[in-house]
Amino acid sequence: MKLTRKKITGNLLRSLAVLLLFSLGACTAAGEELYFEPQEAVFSDTVSVANLSFYLDQAPSGLSGYNLTLSISDPSVARITGVEFPSWVSLNNSSSLPADSVQIKAVDLTEKINAGDSNVSLGTVTVESLASGEANLTVSVNRLDDDSENTISVTVREAKLTSGTTSENPIVSIIPAESTLSSGESQVFEIRADNFPDGLSGYDFNLTLENPAVGNFTDVEYPSWVGLSENSSMPNTSIKIKAVDTTDVVKAGDENVLLASATFVAETPGESEISLTFNRLDDDSGSNINAVTEASSVKVQGSSTLPVANFTATPTSGDSPLTVQFTDGSSGSPTAWAWDFDNDGNVDSTEQNPGHTYSDAGSYTVNLTVTNEDGSDSEVKTDYITVSESSTPEEPEPVAAFNADVTNGTVPLTVNFTDKSTESPTSWAWDFDNDGSIDSTEQNPSYTYTSAGTYTVNLTVANAEGNDSEVKTDYITVSESSTPTEPVAAFNADVTNGTVPLTVNFTDQSTGTPTSWAWDFDNDGSIDSTEQNPSYTYTAEGNYTVNLTVSSAAGGDSEVKAEYITVTDSSTTPEDRPDLIVSSISPSSSITANTSCNIGATISNTGAGDAGAFNATLSVNGVVVDTHAVSGIVSGSSAAVNFSWKPVAAGYYSVTVSADAGDVIAESDETNNELADCIKVEEASSGSQNGSSSVSLNVTIVPVISLEVSPSALNFGELYPGKTSELQYLTLKNIGSCDVNVTAVVSDSSAGDQLFSQGLMLDSQLWNNYWKVVGKNSQENTSVALKVPADYAGSGNKKGTITFWAEAAE
């Protein structure tokens, strides 16, 4: 199945949704990316250095090691002077440095890189500029293996190196370069460029305090040439600032151009660098400007105030063991506390308001030393705490004892246990079957024995002085109940539909130990079989209701499954049956949030036979929102249906129209009853007023994005709870004009069902971790499996959809 669309968006977002319908389906892609951070390094002058880290974006099956060659394309511009390996590396090796290329090897012997880890650090390389110019830093993969020693296929994203400043590399500075402020004072920082040789169309940069504690940016002002602007909310320690020159005020060759002014308010003493990072800086032609940025720094001073130590304690006397709570009462804003509770020279606590327990009798001197950045002070209180010998006599150890109101009976047997222990125990631990596990910590618990047997009971009691246990061997005797349990009927069948003659194997799933079974395979009142697990052959077409009655000495029960078996005439070949397809979906031309809309669809019968009455449904993001009854469609005809839907929020939605949603029509093709589409919901209009305003127009034509996925449907066969299907395979083929990032969204067709949305695995992981890059004119192969949860309660044929989203890779 292939869907190709063009779409006009902003500069940074391009996306295409490819919706694929599966009867029981899924898809993925393969291939990872090796990339540098930062992607571009600009050296303001020669003989300066920069560190570039390189990463593996995904390690689906772990990483055992690598053998890579890092190279600089133009050795006259820069060279490699150092390599640093990450902490997970057990063994490493690198060729001699400095050089224009280096071979590096690393091994993970302790498997610190786990399967599924992302953005895995491979190392950091130090590059030194030699002369003005440009070059690329790239990687050649000699070997890159996962934990199973399989080769990891990667795409390498090179880093760009620019050395020396020219007229093509304007310098953007934060002015003033240094400033010193007191707490509460403010400073306006200007961001200026020394020149723009080819003019300026707009910018997008981040202004960041490297030490957020010193203060906040509180305001941004723009020069008069800015036509459109946007910035992050404030106060903030890192702000994004955007602006566009809509009227071409900044000309080619302009110098000392003011980009923006940011107000900083000092708060806490300290020092911080203010860094400037460009996300986008474009000239009048829309080309990127490689600018050199110069940071600024700010120092915040506080007033000099020495702390003065002081404290109190509660209580200051009592019997051992005596727990005392100390409260700091120091002034002068101390930032550190050192408590010596017995003045022996050792620091016992660094908390501001600690507690301490004195175990021995005596008089104790307490010393508190407090400190801030301006100095320190101590308070010593001599013989401040007085601890006396305890006047409370020691409690004796407890003696365990207990009894029970009944010691024998039939299943289920509830026993009330009573603690008879002496010497004031404070805790109780009951083990009602002496298996070593604590079953209750109540003093007088109750317990129900649900299985026949003889049980040993163990009670352990404890207080501050010790503990004791009493074990009563074979104390409780539980016999099987003399009253039988009534059976509960239940059954299933290996097949529930087919053509004449249809043989069905029925399986009894009744509980309560029935002793007899009465099967009525057509619910006509006649017993057709008394076997526990019979087989029956249906020789005439029709819908059959099945009735199973089970009985025992305790009673009987029946389960009736209406129209459980569907048998069709074998003389009618698939070529003679109807075939219902949804040939088109026609949403309203304009759909807004919180407003009901019509979604039209055309259902056609392309088969040779006529179709009787059936239901059609509209699903949004996998949830049925409306149902339409169709009285029937003769062969070769179509019927128009209209659904109603009220979206609650703006955005993109996946809508699916299903013909014969209840699967009541026997068709020549049962896999083509659904059609999906993606529609956009706009924000609700807030009304209009008379007047006029001008609108700045800007457009960017994006490349064609086209993703082809095959096959168009997957069938996982028959599975049971706890079972994982065999692997199936899909191919994602990019036939568009650019590389794309592909993600996936999985949904279930049945309302409330979560079989696929929770159990589908792409590349051996849950689908919501899925992200792949597919290169232009290339394809990626992937594996798909379905894991049915062990507690899944549904049965029958289940359908789902998977939506692949293709977004232009930056």
C-alpha positions in Angstrom: 0.0 0.0 0.0 1.4 3.5 -0.9 0.2 7.0 0.0 2.0 10.1 -1.2 1.3 13.6 -0.1 2.8 17.1 -0.3 2.3 19.5 2.6 3.4 23.2 3.2 4.5 23.8 6.7 7.0 26.0 8.7 10.8 25.7 8.3 11.3 23.1 11.1 8.4 20.6 10.6 7.6 18.3 7.8 5.6 15.2 8.2 3.5 12.6 6.3 1.2 10.1 7.8 1.0 6.7 6.1 -1.9 4.7 7.4 -1.9 0.9 7.0 -4.8 -1.4 7.9 -3.9 -4.8 9.2 -6.3 -7.7 10.0 -3.8 -8.5 12.8 -0.9 -6.4 11.9 2.3 -4.5 12.6 5.5 -3.0 10.9 9.1 -1.6 11.7 12.5 -0.7 10.2 16.2 -1.4 10.9 19.5 0.6 10.9 21.0 2.9 13.5 22.8 6.3 13.4 26.3 7.3 14.6 26.5 11.1 15.2 28.5 13.9 16.8 27.6 16.5 19.4 27.9 19.3 18.6 27.2 18.8 14.9 29.4 21.9 14.1 32.5 23.3 15.8 33.6 26.8 15.0 37.2 27.8 16.0 37.5 31.6 16.4 41.3 31.4 15.7 44.0 28.9 14.9 45.7 26.7 17.6 42.4 26.5 19.5 40.7 23.2 20.5 37.1 21.8 20.7 35.7 18.6 22.2 33.2 16.6 20.1 31.4 13.6 21.6 30.1 10.8 19.3 27.1 8.6 20.0 25.2 5.5 18.8 21.5 6.6 18.8 20.1 3.0 19.5 21.6 -0.3 20.7 18.6 -2.7 20.2 20.6 -5.8 21.1 23.3 -4.2 23.3 26.9 -3.4 22.3 29.9 -5.7 22.7 32.5 -3.3 21.2 33.7 -1.3 18.2 36.7 -0.6 15.9 36.3 2.8 14.3 38.5 5.2 12.3 37.9 9.0 12.9 39.3 11.2 10.1 39.5 14.9 9.3 38.8 15.5 5.6 41.3 18.4 5.2 44.4 17.8 7.4 45.6 21.4 6.8 42.6 22.8 8.7 42.7 20.7 11.9 44.0 17.6 13.5 43.0 15.1 16.3 45.0 15.5 19.5 43.1 13.3 22.0 40.5 10.6 22.6 38.6 9.9 25.8 36.7 6.7 26.3 33.4 6.4 28.2 33.1 4.6 31.6 31.5 1.4 30.2 34.7 0.6 28.2 36.6 -2.3 29.8 39.5 -2.5 27.3 40.5 0.2 24.8 43.2 1.1 22.3 44.0 4.0 20.0 46.6 4.8 17.4 49.2 7.5 18.0 48.3 11.2 18.3 48.2 14.0 17.2 47.2 12.9 13.7 44.6 13.7 11.0 43.0 10.3 11.7 42.9 7.9 14.6 41.8 4.3 14.9 40.1 3.5 18.2 39.0 0.2 19.7 36.8 -0.5 22.7 35.2 -3.6 24.4 32.3 -3.9 26.9 33.3 -7.0 28.9 30.8 -6.4 31.7 27.8 -5.8 29.5 27.1 -2.3 30.9 25.4 -1.4 27.6 22.0 -3.1 27.7 19.7 -4.1 24.9 17.4 -1.1 24.0 19.8 1.6 25.4 19.7 4.8 23.4 22.1 7.7 22.8 25.0 5.4 23.8 28.3 7.4 24.3 31.2 6.0 22.3 33.8 8.6 23.3 35.0 12.2 23.0 37.6 13.4 20.5 39.7 16.6 20.9 40.3 18.6 17.7 42.9 21.4 17.3 42.5 24.0 14.6 45.6 24.6 12.5 44.6 27.1 9.8 41.6 29.0 8.5 39.2 26.9 6.5 36.5 24.2 6.6 36.7 20.4 7.0 34.5 17.5 8.1 35.1 15.0 10.9 33.7 11.6 10.0 33.8 8.0 11.1 34.6 4.8 9.2 33.1 1.7 10.8 35.6 -1.2 10.8 33.6 -3.2 13.3 30.5 -2.5 15.4 28.9 -5.6 17.1 25.9 -6.2 19.4 26.0 -8.6 22.4 25.4 -11.6 20.0 28.4 -10.5 17.9 26.1 -9.5 15.1 27.1 -6.4 13.0 25.2 -3.3 13.8 24.4 -1.4 10.6 24.8 2.4 11.1 24.5 5.6 9.1 27.2 8.2 10.0 26.3 11.9 10.5 29.5 13.9 10.0 30.5 17.0 12.0 31.5 20.2 10.4 34.7 22.1 11.4 35.2 25.8 10.7 38.5 27.4 11.6 39.3 31.1 11.7 36.9 34.0 11.2 36.3 35.7 7.8 33.6 37.9 6.4 31.5 34.8 6.1 31.8 34.1 9.8 30.4 37.0 11.6 31.2 37.3 15.3 28.1 37.5 17.6 28.9 38.8 21.1 27.1 39.3 24.4 27.8 42.8 25.6 29.2 43.6 28.2 31.6 40.7 28.2 31.9 40.9 32.0 29.8 42.4 34.7 29.7 42.5 38.5 26.4 43.0 40.3 25.0 42.9 43.8 21.9 40.8 44.7 18.8 42.6 43.4 20.6 44.6 40.8 19.9 44.2 37.0 22.0 44.3 33.9 20.9 44.6 30.2 22.9 42.4 27.9 23.0 43.2 24.2 23.5 40.5 21.6 25.3 42.1 18.6 26.8 40.8 15.4 29.9 42.6 14.0 28.7 42.2 10.4 26.3 40.4 8.0 28.0 40.1 4.6 24.8 38.7 2.9 22.2 40.4 5.1 19.9 38.8 7.7 16.5 37.2 7.3 16.1 35.9 10.9 17.5 34.0 13.8 16.7 31.5 16.5 19.1 31.2 19.5 19.3 30.1 23.1 20.7 32.4 25.8 21.7 30.3 28.9 23.1 30.9 32.4 25.5 28.1 33.0 25.0 28.5 36.8 21.2 28.9 37.2 21.6 29.8 40.9 22.9 33.3 40.4 19.7 34.9 38.9 17.2 35.0 36.0 16.5 36.6 32.7 13.4 38.7 33.2 12.8 40.6 29.9 13.7 40.6 26.2 13.5 43.7 23.9 13.9 43.6 20.1 15.4 46.3 17.8 13.1 48.2 15.4 14.1 46.1 12.3 12.3 43.0 13.8 9.0 42.3 12.1 8.0 39.0 13.9 9.4 37.8 17.3 9.0 35.2 19.9 10.7 34.2 23.2 10.4 31.8 26.1 8.4 32.7 29.2 10.3 34.5 32.0 11.7 34.8 34.5 14.0 31.9 33.4 17.6 30.9 33.4 17.6 29.8 29.8 15.5 31.5 27.1 14.9 30.9 23.4 14.8 34.1 21.3 13.4 34.2 17.7 13.0 37.1 15.3 12.4 37.6 11.5 13.3 40.7 9.4 10.1 40.8 7.4 10.9 44.1 5.6 14.6 43.5 4.7 15.9 46.3 7.0 19.2 44.6 7.7 21.2 44.8 4.4 24.2 43.0 3.1 27.3 44.4 4.6 25.6 46.0 7.6 27.8 46.1 10.7 27.4 46.2 14.5 23.8 44.8 14.1 21.8 44.6 17.4 19.8 41.3 17.5 18.1 41.6 20.9 18.6 42.9 24.5 18.0 40.7 27.5 17.6 41.9 31.1 19.2 39.9 33.9 18.4 40.3 37.6 21.0 39.1 40.1 19.7 37.0 43.0 22.3 34.7 44.7 26.0 35.3 45.1 28.1 33.4 42.6 29.6 33.4 39.1 28.2 32.2 35.8 29.1 32.2 32.1 26.3 33.4 29.8 26.4 31.2 26.7 24.9 31.8 23.2 23.9 28.9 21.0 22.3 29.4 17.6 19.6 27.0 16.4 19.2 29.0 13.2 20.8 32.1 11.7 19.9 32.7 8.0 21.0 35.4 5.5 18.7 37.1 3.0 18.8 34.0 0.6 17.8 31.7 3.4 21.3 30.1 3.7 22.7 29.3 7.1 25.3 31.7 8.5 28.2 30.1 10.4 28.7 32.6 13.1 31.3 32.6 15.9 29.8 33.3 19.3 31.5 35.0 22.2 30.1 34.3 25.7 29.8 36.8 28.6 30.1 36.3 32.3 28.4 37.7 35.4 29.5 37.8 39.0 26.9 38.4 41.8 28.2 39.7 45.1 26.4 39.4 48.4 26.8 41.6 51.5 29.4 40.3 53.9 27.6 38.9 57.0 29.3 36.7 59.6 27.1 34.1 61.1 26.5 34.0 64.9 26.0 30.5 66.4 23.1 29.8 68.8 20.9 26.8 69.6 18.4 25.3 72.1 17.6 21.7 73.0 14.5 19.8 74.3 14.8 18.2 76.9 18.0 19.1 78.5 17.8 16.4 81.3 16.2 12.9 81.8 16.9 9.2 82.2 18.9 7.2 79.8 18.4 6.5 77.0 17.6 10.2 76.5 16.6 11.5 73.0 17.2 15.2 72.6 16.0 17.4 69.7 18.4 20.3 69.0 17.1 23.5 67.2 19.4 25.9 65.4 18.9 29.5 66.4 21.9 31.0 64.6 21.7 34.4 62.8 23.6 35.7 59.8 22.3 33.1 57.3 24.7 30.2 57.9 25.0 27.6 55.1 26.6 24.7 57.1 26.3 23.3 60.6 28.7 21.1 62.6 27.3 19.6 65.8 29.5 18.0 68.5 27.1 16.5 71.1 29.7 15.5 73.6 32.5 18.1 72.8 35.0 15.4 72.0 36.2 17.1 68.9 34.3 14.8 66.5 31.5 16.2 64.3 28.4 14.1 65.1 25.9 15.7 62.7 25.8 18.2 59.9 22.0 18.7 59.9 20.5 22.0 60.8 18.1 20.7 63.4 19.3 17.2 64.4 18.2 14.7 67.0 20.6 12.7 69.2 20.1 9.9 71.8 22.4 9.8 74.8 22.7 6.2 76.0 24.9 6.6 79.0 24.5 8.7 82.2 26.6 11.9 82.5 26.8 15.6 81.8 27.5 16.6 78.2 28.9 19.8 76.8 27.5 20.6 73.3 29.3 22.6 70.6 27.7 24.0 67.4 29.8 25.6 64.7 28.0 27.5 61.9 29.6 28.7 58.6 28.8 30.8 55.6 30.9 32.2 52.8 32.0 35.1 55.0 33.3 33.1 57.9 32.2 30.9 60.9 31.3 31.0 64.6 30.8 28.6 67.5 28.6 28.3 70.5 29.6 26.0 73.3 27.2 25.2 76.1 29.0 23.5 79.0 27.3 20.6 80.9 24.2 21.5 78.9 22.7 18.0 78.8 22.3 15.9 82.0 21.5 12.2 81.6 20.6 10.0 84.7 20.6 6.3 85.1 17.2 4.9 84.2 14.8 4.5 87.2 12.5 2.1 85.2 13.2 -1.6 86.0 14.0 -3.8 83.1 11.1 -5.7 81.5 11.4 -9.4 81.4 11.5 -11.2 78.1 8.0 -12.3 76.8 6.8 -15.9 77.0 4.7 -17.0 73.9 1.4 -18.8 74.3 -1.8 -19.1 72.4 -4.9 -21.1 71.7 -7.6 -21.4 69.0 -11.4 -21.6 69.2 -11.6 -24.6 66.9 -8.8 -27.0 66.0 -10.6 -29.2 63.4 -13.3 -29.0 60.8 -14.0 -29.1 57.1 -12.9 -26.9 54.2 -13.2 -23.9 54.4 -12.3 -23.7 58.1 -12.0 -20.3 59.8 -10.0 -20.3 63.1 -9.9 -17.5 65.6 -6.5 -17.4 67.4 -6.1 -15.8 70.9 -2.7 -14.6 72.2 -2.1 -15.9 75.7 1.5 -14.7 76.0 2.9 -13.1 79.2 5.4 -10.4 80.2 3.9 -7.7 77.9 4.9 -8.5 74.3 4.8 -5.6 71.9 4.7 -7.5 68.6 3.3 -10.7 67.3 4.3 -12.8 64.3 1.9 -15.7 63.3 2.8 -18.5 60.9 -0.4 -20.5 60.5 1.2 -23.3 58.4 4.8 -23.2 59.7 6.2 -22.5 56.2 8.5 -19.8 57.5 6.3 -16.9 56.1 4.6 -14.5 58.4 0.8 -14.7 57.8 -0.3 -12.1 60.4 1.1 -9.5 62.8 -2.2 -8.9 64.7 -2.4 -9.9 68.4 -5.6 -12.0 68.0 -6.0 -12.8 64.3 -8.4 -15.0 62.3 -7.3 -17.3 59.5 -9.3 -19.4 57.0 -7.8 -22.8 55.8 -9.0 -23.5 52.3 -7.2 -26.9 51.8 -7.5 -30.2 53.7 -4.5 -31.1 55.8 -2.8 -31.0 59.2 -1.2 -27.7 60.1 1.5 -26.7 62.6 1.1 -23.2 64.0 4.0 -21.0 65.2 3.6 -17.7 67.3 6.7 -15.5 67.9 6.3 -12.6 70.3 8.8 -9.9 71.2 9.4 -6.8 73.4 12.4 -4.5 74.0 14.1 -7.2 76.1 13.8 -10.2 73.7 11.5 -12.7 72.0 10.0 -16.1 72.3 8.1 -18.6 70.2 5.5 -21.3 70.8 5.1 -24.0 68.1 2.1 -26.3 68.2 2.7 -29.3 65.9 -0.3 -30.6 63.9 -2.5 -28.2 65.9 -5.2 -27.7 63.2 -6.8 -30.5 61.2 -8.8 -29.6 58.1 -10.9 -32.3 56.3 -12.5 -32.2 52.9 -16.0 -30.7 52.9 -18.9 -33.2 53.0 -21.0 -30.8 51.0 -20.2 -31.0 47.2 -19.9 -27.7 45.2 -22.4 -27.1 42.4 -20.9 -27.2 38.9 -20.7 -24.1 36.6 -21.1 -24.8 32.9 -18.6 -23.4 30.4 -17.3 -24.6 27.0 -15.6 -23.5 23.8 -15.1 -24.8 20.2 -12.1 -25.1 18.0 -14.0 -23.5 15.0 -17.1 -21.4 15.0 -17.7 -20.9 11.3 -17.1 -22.7 8.0 -18.9 -24.4 5.1 -21.1 -27.5 4.9 -20.1 -30.1 6.2 -18.5 -28.4 9.2 -17.0 -30.6 12.0 -16.6 -28.8 15.3 -14.7 -30.1 18.3 -16.3 -28.9 21.6 -14.2 -28.7 24.8 -15.8 -28.7 28.3 -14.4 -25.9 30.6 -16.9 -26.3 33.4 -15.9 -26.0 37.1 -17.2 -27.6 40.2 -16.4 -31.2 39.1 -19.5 -32.1 37.1 -20.2 -35.8 36.6 -22.5 -35.7 33.5 -22.8 -33.6 30.4 -25.8 -32.9 28.0 -25.0 -31.2 24.7 -27.7 -29.7 22.5 -25.8 -28.6 19.4 -28.7 -26.8 17.7 -30.8 -25.8 20.8 -33.8 -27.8 19.6 -34.4 -29.3 23.0 -32.9 -32.7 22.1 -29.7 -34.1 23.6 -27.2 -34.7 20.9 -24.2 -36.0 23.0 -23.4 -36.9 26.6 -19.6 -37.0 26.1 -17.5 -34.5 28.0 -15.6 -33.3 24.9 -17.6 -34.3 21.9 -17.3 -33.6 18.1 -20.3 -32.7 15.9 -20.7 -32.3 12.2 -23.2 -29.7 10.9 -24.6 -30.7 7.5 -26.9 -27.8 6.7 -26.1 -24.0 6.5 -27.4 -21.7 9.2 -26.5 -20.0 12.6 -26.6 -22.5 15.4 -27.1 -21.9 19.2 -25.3 -24.4 21.4 -26.5 -25.4 24.9 -24.4 -27.4 27.4 -25.9 -28.6 30.7 -23.7 -30.1 33.4 -24.7 -31.7 36.6 -23.3 -33.5 39.7 -24.7 -34.6 43.1 -24.7 -30.9 44.2 -26.8 -29.7 41.3 -26.7 -28.6 37.7 -26.0 -25.5 35.4 -26.3 -24.6 31.8 -24.4 -22.3 29.4 -26.1 -21.2 26.1 -24.1 -19.5 23.4 -26.6 -17.9 20.9 -25.7 -18.3 17.2 -22.3 -19.6 18.2 -21.7 -21.7 15.1 -22.1 -20.2 11.6 -22.3 -22.7 8.7 -22.5 -21.5 5.0 -23.4 -23.5 1.9 -20.4 -25.1 0.4 -22.0 -25.0 -3.0 -21.6 -21.2 -3.0 -18.0 -20.5 -4.0 -16.2 -17.4 -2.9 -16.5 -16.1 -6.4 -20.3 -16.1 -6.1 -20.4 -14.1 -2.8 -20.6 -10.4 -2.2 -17.5 -8.3 -1.4 -18.0 -5.2 0.6 -15.4 -2.4 0.4 -15.2 1.2 1.7 -14.4 2.9 -1.6 -14.1 6.5 -0.2 -14.2 8.7 2.9 -15.5 12.2 2.5 -15.0 14.4 5.6 -16.5 17.9 5.9 -14.4 20.6 4.2 -13.8 22.3 7.5 -13.8 20.5 10.9 -13.4 22.5 14.1 -13.0 21.4 17.7 -16.1 21.0 19.9 -18.4 21.1 16.8 -20.3 18.1 15.4 -19.3 17.2 11.9 -20.4 14.7 9.2 -18.0 12.1 7.9 -19.4 10.6 4.7 -18.4 7.3 3.2 -19.3 5.2 0.2 -19.6 1.4 0.6 -19.6 -0.7 -2.6 -20.4 -4.3 -3.3 -17.8 -5.5 -5.8 -18.6 -9.2 -5.5 -20.9 -11.4 -7.6 -23.5 -11.9 -4.8 -25.9 -9.6 -3.1 -25.2 -8.5 0.5 -27.9 -8.5 3.2 -28.2 -6.1 6.1 -25.1 -5.1 8.1 -23.7 -2.4 10.2 -20.9 0.1 9.3 -18.9 1.9 11.9 -16.7 5.0 12.2 -13.6 4.8 14.5 -11.4 7.7 15.5 -7.9 6.7 16.8 -9.2 3.1 17.1 -12.4 3.9 19.1 -15.8 3.5 17.5 -17.7 6.8 17.7 -20.8 6.1 15.5 -22.6 3.2 13.8 -24.8 3.2 10.7 -27.2 0.5 9.7 -27.2 -0.5 6.0 -30.2 -2.5 4.8 -28.2 -4.3 2.0 -26.3 -3.7 -1.2 -26.9 -5.6 -4.4 -24.0 -6.8 -6.5 -22.3 -3.9 -8.4 -24.0 -1.2 -6.4 -23.0 1.3 -3.7 -24.5 2.9 -0.7 -23.7 6.2 0.9 -23.5 6.4 4.7 -23.1 9.4 7.0 -21.5 9.4 10.4 -21.6 12.1 13.1 -18.5 13.0 15.2 -17.7 15.8 17.6 -14.0 16.3 18.1 -13.0 17.8 21.5 -9.6 19.2 20.5 -7.7 20.4 17.5 -5.1 18.2 15.8 -4.6 15.3 13.4 -6.9 12.2 13.8 -6.8 8.7 12.3 -10.4 7.8 11.1 -11.4 4.4 9.9 -14.7 3.3 8.3 -15.6 -0.4 8.6 -18.2 -2.2 6.5 -19.8 -5.3 8.0 -18.4 -4.4 11.4 -20.2 -7.4 13.0 -18.8 -9.8 10.3 -22.3 -11.1 9.5 -21.9 -11.2 5.7 -20.0 -14.1 4.1 -17.8 -12.4 1.5 -15.4 -13.5 -1.1 -12.7 -11.4 0.6 -13.0 -10.7 4.4 -9.8 -8.6 4.6 -10.8 -5.5 2.7 -13.8 -4.1 4.7 -12.0 -1.1 6.1 -10.6 2.2 4.8 -8.6 4.7 6.9 -7.7 8.4 6.4 -6.0 11.2 8.4 -8.0 14.4 8.9 -7.1 17.7 10.5 -9.3 19.4 13.1 -8.9 23.2 13.5 -9.2 25.3 16.6 -12.8 26.6 17.2 -13.3 30.1 15.8 -13.7 32.8 18.5 -15.8 35.1 16.2 -14.9 38.0 14.1 -15.1 41.8 14.2 -15.1 44.5 11.6 -11.7 46.0 10.8 -8.6 45.1 8.9 -5.1 44.0 9.5 -2.1 43.0 7.4 -0.7 39.5 7.4 2.9 38.7 6.6 3.1 35.8 4.1 5.9 33.2 4.0 6.0 29.8 2.4 8.5 27.0 2.2 8.0 24.2 -0.3 8.9 20.9 1.3 10.2 17.8 -0.5 7.9 15.0 -1.5 7.7 12.4 1.3 6.5 9.0 0.2 6.7 5.8 2.2 5.7 2.4 0.8 5.1 -0.6 3.2 4.6 -4.2 2.3 2.9 -6.5 2.8 -0.3 -4.5 3.5 -1.7 -7.1 6.0 -0.4 -9.6 8.6 -2.2 -12.5 10.2 -0.7 -13.9 13.4 -2.9 -17.1 13.2 -4.3 -18.6 16.4 -2.8 -17.6 19.8 -3.7 -18.1 23.4 -3.1 -15.9 26.5 0.6 -15.9 27.4 1.7 -16.9 23.9 4.0 -14.9 21.6 3.6 -15.3 17.8 6.2 -16.4 15.3 8.1 -13.5 13.8 6.7 -11.9 10.6 8.5 -9.5 8.4 7.7 -6.1 6.8 9.6 -3.7 4.5 9.6 0.1 4.7 10.6 1.6 1.4 11.3 5.4 1.1 10.5 6.4 -2.5 10.4 10.2 -1.7 13.0 12.8 -2.3 14.5 13.0 1.2 15.6 11.0 4.2 12.7 10.4 6.6 12.2 9.6 10.3 9.6 7.0 10.7 7.5 6.4 13.9 4.4 4.3 14.5 1.1 4.4 16.3 -0.8 1.1 17.0 -4.5 0.9 17.9 -7.2 -1.8 18.2 -10.4 -1.8 16.1 -12.6 -3.1 18.9 -13.6 -0.4 21.4 -12.0 -0.9 24.8 -9.6 -3.7 23.5 -5.9 -3.2 24.1 -4.5 -6.4 22.5 -2.4 -4.8 19.8 -1.8 -1.4 21.5 -0.2 -3.2 24.5 1.2 -6.5 23.0 2.6 -5.6 19.5 6.4 -5.7 19.4 8.5 -4.1 16.6 12.1 -5.2 16.4 11.6 -7.2 19.7 10.4 -4.1 21.6 7.0 -2.5 22.4 5.9 -0.3 19.5 5.9 3.0 21.5 9.8 2.8 21.5 9.8 2.6 17.7 11.9 5.2 15.7 13.8 4.5 12.5 15.5 6.5 9.8 14.9 5.4 6.2 17.3 7.0 3.7 16.2 8.4 0.3 15.6 5.7 -2.3 16.3 3.0 0.2 14.4 0.5 2.3 14.6 -1.1 5.8 13.5 -4.5 6.8 12.0 -5.3 10.2 10.5 -8.1 12.3 7.0 -8.0 13.9 5.6 -10.2 16.7 2.4 -10.2 18.8 2.6 -11.1 22.6 -0.8 -11.9 24.1 -0.9 -11.0 27.8 -1.3 -13.9 30.2 -4.4 -12.3 31.7 -6.1 -11.4 28.3 -9.8 -12.3 28.6 -10.9 -11.8 25.0 -11.5 -14.4 22.3 -12.4 -14.6 18.7 -11.0 -12.8 15.7 -9.3 -9.4 16.6 -8.3 -6.6 14.3 -6.1 -3.6 14.6 -4.3 -0.9 12.7 -0.9 0.6 12.7 -0.2 4.1 11.5 3.3 4.9 10.2 4.3 8.6 10.4 7.1 9.7 8.0 8.7 13.0 8.9 11.5 14.7 6.9 14.8 14.1 8.6 16.7 17.4 9.5 
